[in-house]
Amino acid sequence: MISNKSIEKYLWASVVIFVTYLFLGSFIVSRNLLDLAYLIILYTFMVIVKVVSKN
């Protein structure tokens, strides 16, 4: 049986993959650097939260 923690982990991963797909697709189509900046900010924020939460 799948636990709630496992479901949350897979749901979070799927959301991150979907948002990455949308931002990269938008950047490729429009060549708007703002979309790429949003993606970089998203990943920077996720890394910072992961590092802070480990301490």
C-alpha positions, 0 to 999 in steps of 0.5 A: 500500500502507498503511504501518504508521504509517498503520494506527496513525494510523487505529486510534488515531483510531478508538479515540478516536472510539469512547471519546468515543462511549461516554462521551458516550452514558453521560453523556446517558443517566445524566446522571452528571457523572463520565462527562463528567469522564473525557472531559475528562481523556482529552482533556486528557491527549492534548493534554498528551502531544501538546505534550510529544512535539513538544518 
